[in-house]
Amino acid sequence: MPLVQVTGATVRFQSDTALDAVDFRMFAGEVHSLMGENGAGKSTLIKALTGALPLDAGVISIAGKGVQFATPRDAQRAGISTVYQ
């Protein structure tokens, strides 16, 4: 079972869709880096996963349990950390 899983993550900024049904999962002991062109949604995915942006659709799960983070501090308490470039 993935330790962290994002399923169907969608984030919109008015009429612009920054994430469109994105799936992402991480297993214990893994380290991930996200790469892509400007505007690909990397920062938006990280912000949604760390509680800085709400999802318009989709689910974030930790150890199989759905979670919602109102703030980055909530995500940190749940064990979500980010190292930016």
Buried (B, 14 or more C-beta within 10 A) or exposed (E): EBBBBBBEBBBBEEEEBBBEEBEBBBEEEEEEEEEEEEEEBBBBBBBBBBBBBEBBEBEBBBEEEEBEBEEBEBBBEBEBEEEEE
